[in-house]
């Protein structure tokens, strides 16, 4: 059998394999960072992003900055720069720590290397921050689980759990031990391993924070949700690529436990929100106790008090949708946000019968409509879509320049009594 270990130039190799060096980016097998790899990471970091002042400053002298970054990474002297903190208020107030643009380049250089090692062993039904996954894939998979159980046995139950204060509760030393053992076995270059350590060894506030928010905005975030109040050794910043990947690694231990020890067939997770579907309520109750114990003992995490163990007929509120066995609705809060966004656009531009908008304003409106249409089209929401957009004269006024879901094409959305 020729299994790849046969040396065809030697008729008698006694079935011995020859060691072969694994291909690595130029220079990185020698403990260096290739400039080409950083250039590719820079292009990836800027793709589909509105340029910030920080990014423009970096790109004004991009070649020199990439060479300096290469030097720091190779020498092992790189450490994250101060992050910019602002407050996102939807769906609820939370801190976002945007990294310096040069750090974003490092993240886009580092994370793909880590993904190549971890992606083959992540479970199929983990949907957050992974290529080819996402919210709509997660909701479609949940629909499939619900229909399988409901059609097979009739009825059925679901258990929906959420980790309390997840990102602020991640214990960085535990996470680093998990990463180090796996990455060392996989042969990750030392220069990349040093960068992983640099990202996890110190809390964000010790690196410095540039605040882009008022004291009133910061007060909207509950104290226990603020990263500076996290327990010693705990906390990852929300808002960068590396934290999203590290979060998946941290909860992969839970995924493996649920799938391979609890043997749960219908389980899926999006960040720290996960759902199990089963025909037996008592089985879900036992799993809930075992999961709670595992999280506390292995990962130092605890569940939110809002544990939902309910029949499938009551609907599963998940990622902006409510999934029932027979249909899917859009969450009311999403519809409220859509109406608020359209009202805000109308107020800003003082829409009237004779109103003429600038092209940039129409593009902004088109972006709002496309965003919510993209969400609505994954639910049984055609009539709600018509009602929602018919209420707003701005949509009817520029309907010829907007793109609608096929179910709405040709629908007479009125603008003060006139057909669009």
C-alpha positions as CSV (number, residue, x, y, z in Angstrom):
1,X,0.0,0.0,0.0
2,X,1.3,3.4,-1.0
3,X,0.4,5.6,1.9
4,X,2.7,8.5,1.1
5,X,5.6,7.1,3.1
6,X,7.2,5.1,0.2
7,X,10.4,6.4,-1.2
8,X,10.1,5.6,-4.9
9,X,13.8,6.3,-5.5
10,X,14.8,3.5,-3.1
11,X,13.3,0.1,-3.8
12,X,14.0,-1.2,-0.3
13,X,13.0,1.5,2.2
14,X,11.9,-1.0,4.8
15,X,8.6,0.9,5.2
16,X,10.3,3.8,7.0
17,X,8.9,7.3,6.7
18,X,11.1,10.3,6.0
19,X,10.5,13.5,8.1
20,X,9.2,16.4,6.1
21,X,9.2,20.1,7.1
22,X,5.7,21.6,7.2
23,X,5.4,24.5,4.8
24,X,5.2,27.9,6.6
25,X,5.1,31.5,5.3
26,X,8.5,32.7,4.2
27,X,10.7,33.5,7.2
28,X,8.2,32.4,9.9
29,X,9.8,29.0,10.2
30,X,12.9,30.8,11.3
31,X,11.0,32.7,14.0
32,X,10.5,35.8,11.9
33,X,7.3,37.5,10.6
34,X,7.1,37.9,6.8
35,X,6.3,41.3,5.5
36,X,4.0,39.7,2.9
37,X,1.9,38.1,5.7
38,X,1.6,41.5,7.5
39,X,0.7,43.2,4.2
40,X,-2.1,40.7,3.6
41,X,-3.3,41.2,7.2
42,X,-3.3,45.0,6.6
43,X,-5.5,44.5,3.5
44,X,-7.8,42.2,5.4
45,X,-8.1,44.7,8.4
46,X,-9.1,47.6,6.2
47,X,-11.6,45.6,4.0
48,X,-15.2,46.8,4.2
49,X,-14.3,49.2,7.0
50,X,-15.1,52.9,7.0
51,X,-11.7,54.6,7.5
52,X,-11.1,56.0,10.9
53,X,-8.6,58.7,11.8
54,X,-6.4,56.1,13.4
55,X,-6.5,54.0,10.2
56,X,-5.7,56.9,8.0
57,X,-2.7,57.9,10.2
58,X,-1.4,54.3,9.9
59,X,-1.9,54.2,6.1
60,X,-0.2,57.6,5.5
61,X,3.1,55.7,6.0
62,X,1.9,52.1,5.7
63,X,5.2,50.6,4.5
64,X,7.2,52.1,7.4
65,X,4.5,51.1,9.9
66,X,4.4,47.5,8.6
67,X,8.2,47.2,8.8
68,X,8.1,48.6,12.4
69,X,5.4,46.1,13.3
70,X,7.4,43.3,11.7
71,X,10.4,44.3,13.8
72,X,8.5,44.4,17.1
73,X,6.7,41.0,16.5
74,X,10.0,39.3,15.5
75,X,11.8,40.7,18.5
76,X,9.0,39.7,20.9
77,X,8.6,43.4,22.0
78,X,5.1,43.9,20.6
79,X,2.3,44.7,23.0
80,X,-1.2,46.1,22.4
81,X,-1.6,49.9,22.2
82,X,-4.3,51.8,24.1
83,X,-7.8,50.9,23.0
84,X,-10.6,53.3,22.2
85,X,-13.6,52.7,24.4
86,X,-17.1,53.8,23.4
87,X,-20.6,52.8,24.5
88,X,-22.9,50.9,22.2
89,X,-26.5,51.3,23.4
90,X,-28.3,48.7,21.3
91,X,-29.6,46.2,22.0
92,X,-28.4,47.2,25.5
93,X,-25.6,49.5,26.8
94,X,-22.2,47.8,26.8
95,X,-18.6,48.9,26.5
96,X,-16.8,48.4,23.1
97,X,-13.0,48.5,23.1
98,X,-11.8,49.2,19.6
99,X,-8.2,48.3,19.2
100,X,-5.6,50.6,17.6
101,X,-5.4,50.0,13.8
102,X,-1.9,48.5,14.1
103,X,-3.2,46.0,16.6
104,X,-6.0,45.1,14.2
105,X,-3.4,44.3,11.6
106,X,-1.8,41.9,14.2
107,X,-5.1,40.3,15.0
108,X,-5.7,39.7,11.2
109,X,-2.3,38.2,11.0
110,X,-2.6,36.0,14.1
111,X,-6.2,34.8,14.2
112,X,-6.1,33.0,10.8
113,X,-3.1,30.9,12.0
114,X,-5.1,29.9,15.1
115,X,-8.2,29.2,13.1
116,X,-6.4,26.7,10.9
117,X,-5.6,24.7,14.1
118,X,-8.9,25.0,15.8
119,X,-11.5,25.0,13.0
120,X,-11.2,21.3,12.2
121,X,-12.2,20.4,15.8
122,X,-14.9,23.0,16.6
123,X,-18.3,21.4,16.6
124,X,-20.6,22.0,13.6
125,X,-23.2,23.8,15.6
126,X,-21.1,26.7,16.9
127,X,-22.2,29.7,14.8
128,X,-20.6,32.9,16.1
129,X,-17.7,34.6,14.4
130,X,-16.8,31.7,12.1
131,X,-16.5,31.6,8.3
132,X,-19.6,30.2,6.7
133,X,-21.7,30.4,9.9
134,X,-23.6,33.4,11.4
135,X,-27.0,34.3,12.9
136,X,-29.2,33.2,10.0
137,X,-27.5,29.8,9.7
138,X,-28.0,29.4,13.5
139,X,-31.7,30.2,13.3
140,X,-32.2,27.9,10.4
141,X,-30.5,25.1,12.3
142,X,-32.7,25.7,15.3
143,X,-35.8,25.6,13.1
144,X,-34.6,22.2,11.9
145,X,-34.1,20.9,15.5
146,X,-37.6,22.1,16.5
147,X,-39.3,20.6,13.5
148,X,-37.6,17.2,14.0
149,X,-38.6,16.9,17.6
150,X,-42.1,18.3,17.1
151,X,-42.8,16.1,14.1
152,X,-41.3,12.9,15.7
153,X,-43.0,12.9,19.1
154,X,-45.4,15.8,19.1
155,X,-44.9,18.5,21.7
156,X,-41.2,18.7,22.7
157,X,-39.2,21.0,25.0
158,X,-36.3,23.4,24.8
159,X,-33.7,24.5,27.3
160,X,-32.2,27.9,26.6
161,X,-29.2,29.0,28.7
162,X,-26.9,32.1,28.8
163,X,-23.6,32.7,30.6
164,X,-23.7,35.5,33.1
165,X,-21.4,38.4,32.2
166,X,-19.5,36.2,29.8
167,X,-16.6,38.3,28.4
168,X,-15.9,39.8,31.8
169,X,-15.8,36.4,33.4
170,X,-13.3,34.7,31.1
171,X,-10.3,33.7,33.2
172,X,-7.3,34.7,31.0
173,X,-4.7,32.3,32.7
174,X,-7.1,29.4,32.1
175,X,-7.6,30.4,28.6
176,X,-3.9,30.8,27.9
177,X,-3.2,27.3,29.4
178,X,-5.8,25.8,27.0
179,X,-4.3,27.7,24.0
180,X,-0.7,26.9,24.9
181,X,-1.2,23.2,25.2
182,X,-3.0,22.9,21.9
183,X,-0.9,25.4,19.9
184,X,2.4,23.9,21.1
185,X,1.3,20.4,19.9
186,X,0.3,21.9,16.6
187,X,3.7,23.6,16.1
188,X,2.6,27.2,16.1
189,X,5.6,29.5,15.5
190,X,7.1,31.0,18.6
191,X,6.5,34.5,17.3
192,X,2.8,33.8,17.1
193,X,2.7,32.2,20.5
194,X,4.4,35.3,22.0
195,X,1.7,37.5,20.4
196,X,-1.1,35.3,22.0
197,X,0.6,35.7,25.4
198,X,0.9,39.5,24.9
199,X,-2.9,39.7,24.2
200,X,-3.8,37.8,27.4
201,X,-1.2,38.6,30.0
202,X,-2.5,42.0,31.0
203,X,-5.9,43.6,31.5
204,X,-6.9,46.1,28.9
205,X,-7.0,49.0,31.3
206,X,-3.3,48.5,32.1
207,X,-2.5,49.2,28.4
208,X,-4.4,52.5,28.6
209,X,-7.8,53.4,27.4
210,X,-8.9,56.4,25.2
211,X,-12.5,57.2,26.1
212,X,-14.8,58.3,23.3
213,X,-17.9,58.6,25.5
214,X,-19.4,61.0,28.0
215,X,-19.7,60.2,31.7
216,X,-23.5,60.0,31.2
217,X,-23.0,57.3,28.5
218,X,-20.6,55.3,30.6
219,X,-23.1,55.4,33.5
220,X,-25.6,53.5,31.3
221,X,-23.4,50.4,31.6
222,X,-24.0,48.6,34.9
223,X,-20.9,48.4,37.1
224,X,-20.6,44.6,36.9
225,X,-20.6,44.9,33.1
226,X,-17.6,47.3,33.0
227,X,-14.3,45.6,32.1
228,X,-12.4,47.6,34.7
229,X,-14.5,46.0,37.4
230,X,-13.8,42.4,36.3
231,X,-12.2,40.0,38.8
232,X,-8.4,39.8,38.9
233,X,-7.1,37.8,35.9
234,X,-10.5,38.0,34.2
235,X,-12.0,39.8,31.2
236,X,-11.6,40.1,27.5
237,X,-12.5,43.3,25.6
238,X,-15.6,43.2,23.4
239,X,-14.9,44.6,19.9
240,X,-11.9,42.9,18.4
241,X,-11.2,39.9,16.3
242,X,-8.9,38.1,18.8
243,X,-11.5,38.3,21.6
244,X,-14.2,36.8,19.4
245,X,-11.9,33.8,18.5
246,X,-10.7,33.4,22.2
247,X,-14.4,33.3,23.3
248,X,-15.0,30.4,20.9
249,X,-12.0,28.5,22.2
250,X,-13.1,29.0,25.8
251,X,-16.6,27.7,25.3
252,X,-15.4,24.9,22.9
253,X,-14.8,22.9,26.1
254,X,-18.5,23.2,26.9
255,X,-19.4,22.2,23.3
256,X,-17.3,19.1,23.5
257,X,-18.7,18.2,26.9
258,X,-22.3,18.6,25.7
259,X,-21.8,16.7,22.5
260,X,-19.5,13.9,23.6
261,X,-20.3,13.3,27.2
262,X,-23.9,14.4,27.5
263,X,-24.5,13.0,24.0
264,X,-27.0,15.8,23.2
265,X,-27.9,15.6,19.5
266,X,-29.7,18.9,19.2
267,X,-27.5,21.5,20.7
268,X,-26.3,24.8,19.2
269,X,-24.4,27.8,20.5
270,X,-24.0,31.5,19.4
271,X,-21.4,33.2,21.6
272,X,-22.7,32.5,25.1
273,X,-26.3,31.8,24.2
274,X,-27.1,28.1,23.7
275,X,-30.1,26.0,23.2
276,X,-30.9,22.3,23.6
277,X,-34.0,20.7,22.1
278,X,-35.4,17.4,23.3
279,X,-38.7,15.6,23.6
280,X,-38.2,14.8,27.3
281,X,-38.4,17.6,29.8
282,X,-36.7,15.6,32.6
283,X,-33.7,14.9,30.4
284,X,-33.2,18.7,29.8
285,X,-33.5,19.3,33.6
286,X,-30.6,16.8,34.2
287,X,-28.5,18.3,31.5
288,X,-29.0,21.8,32.9
289,X,-27.6,20.7,36.3
290,X,-24.6,18.9,34.6
291,X,-23.9,22.0,32.4
292,X,-24.0,24.3,35.4
293,X,-21.6,22.1,37.3
294,X,-19.2,21.9,34.4
295,X,-19.1,25.6,33.8
296,X,-18.4,26.3,37.4
297,X,-15.7,23.7,37.9
298,X,-13.9,23.8,34.6
299,X,-14.3,27.4,33.3
300,X,-15.2,29.5,36.4
301,X,-18.5,30.6,34.7
302,X,-22.1,30.7,36.0
303,X,-25.4,30.8,34.2
304,X,-27.8,33.7,34.2
305,X,-30.8,33.3,36.4
306,X,-33.1,33.5,33.4
307,X,-33.2,29.8,32.5
308,X,-35.9,29.0,30.0
309,X,-37.2,25.4,30.1
310,X,-40.4,25.6,28.1
311,X,-42.5,23.7,25.5
312,X,-41.6,24.3,21.9
313,X,-45.1,25.6,21.3
314,X,-44.3,28.7,23.4
315,X,-41.6,29.8,20.9
316,X,-37.8,30.2,21.3
317,X,-36.6,33.8,21.4
318,X,-33.2,33.5,19.7
319,X,-31.1,36.0,17.8
320,X,-33.9,38.4,16.9
321,X,-36.4,35.8,16.0
322,X,-39.1,33.7,17.8
323,X,-39.0,30.2,16.4
324,X,-42.2,28.1,16.6
325,X,-42.7,24.5,15.3
326,X,-44.8,25.8,12.4
327,X,-43.5,29.3,11.7
328,X,-41.0,32.0,12.7
329,X,-41.7,35.5,13.8
330,X,-39.5,38.6,14.1
331,X,-38.8,39.8,17.6
332,X,-40.9,42.9,18.6
333,X,-37.8,44.8,19.6
334,X,-36.3,44.4,16.1
335,X,-39.5,46.0,14.6
336,X,-39.3,48.8,17.2
337,X,-35.7,49.5,16.2
338,X,-36.6,49.5,12.5
339,X,-39.4,52.0,13.1
340,X,-37.1,54.2,15.2
341,X,-34.3,54.2,12.6
342,X,-36.7,55.2,9.8
343,X,-38.3,57.9,12.0
344,X,-34.9,59.3,12.8
345,X,-34.0,59.5,9.1
346,X,-37.3,61.3,8.4
347,X,-36.7,63.8,11.3
348,X,-33.1,64.5,10.2
349,X,-34.1,65.2,6.6
350,X,-37.5,66.8,7.3
351,X,-39.2,64.7,4.7
352,X,-42.1,66.5,2.9
353,X,-43.9,66.1,-0.4
354,X,-41.4,68.3,-2.3
355,X,-38.4,66.9,-0.5
356,X,-35.3,66.1,-2.6
357,X,-32.5,64.1,-0.9
358,X,-28.9,64.0,-1.7
359,X,-27.5,60.8,-3.1
360,X,-25.6,60.1,0.2
361,X,-28.8,60.5,2.1
362,X,-30.6,58.0,-0.2
363,X,-27.8,55.5,0.2
364,X,-28.1,55.8,4.0
365,X,-31.8,55.1,3.8
366,X,-31.2,52.2,1.4
367,X,-28.7,50.8,3.9
368,X,-31.4,51.0,6.7
369,X,-34.1,49.3,4.6
370,X,-31.7,46.6,3.3
371,X,-30.5,45.8,6.8
372,X,-34.0,45.2,8.2
373,X,-35.3,43.6,5.0
374,X,-32.4,41.1,5.3
375,X,-33.6,40.3,8.8
376,X,-37.3,40.1,8.0
377,X,-36.9,37.8,5.0
378,X,-35.8,35.0,7.2
379,X,-39.1,34.9,9.0
380,X,-42.8,34.6,8.1
381,X,-43.1,38.4,8.0
382,X,-44.3,39.5,4.6
383,X,-47.4,41.3,5.9
384,X,-45.4,42.9,8.7
385,X,-42.8,44.1,6.2
386,X,-45.5,45.8,4.1
387,X,-47.1,47.4,7.2
388,X,-43.8,48.6,8.6
389,X,-42.5,50.3,5.4
390,X,-45.9,51.7,4.3
391,X,-46.0,53.8,7.5
392,X,-42.9,55.7,6.5
393,X,-43.2,58.2,3.6
394,X,-39.4,58.2,3.1
395,X,-39.5,54.6,1.9
396,X,-42.3,55.2,-0.5
397,X,-40.8,58.4,-1.8
398,X,-37.5,56.7,-2.8
399,X,-38.9,53.2,-3.4
400,X,-37.6,53.3,-7.0
401,X,-34.1,53.6,-5.7
402,X,-34.4,51.0,-2.9
403,X,-34.1,47.2,-3.1
404,X,-37.0,45.2,-1.6
405,X,-37.5,41.6,-0.7
406,X,-39.2,39.8,-3.7
407,X,-42.4,39.4,-1.6
408,X,-42.7,43.2,-1.6
409,X,-41.8,43.9,-5.3
410,X,-44.7,45.8,-6.9
411,X,-46.6,46.2,-3.7
412,X,-48.4,49.6,-3.7
413,X,-46.7,51.2,-0.7
414,X,-48.4,54.6,-0.5
415,X,-46.8,58.0,0.0
416,X,-49.5,60.5,1.2
417,X,-52.1,58.8,-0.9
418,X,-49.9,58.4,-4.1
419,X,-48.7,55.1,-5.5
420,X,-44.9,54.7,-5.2
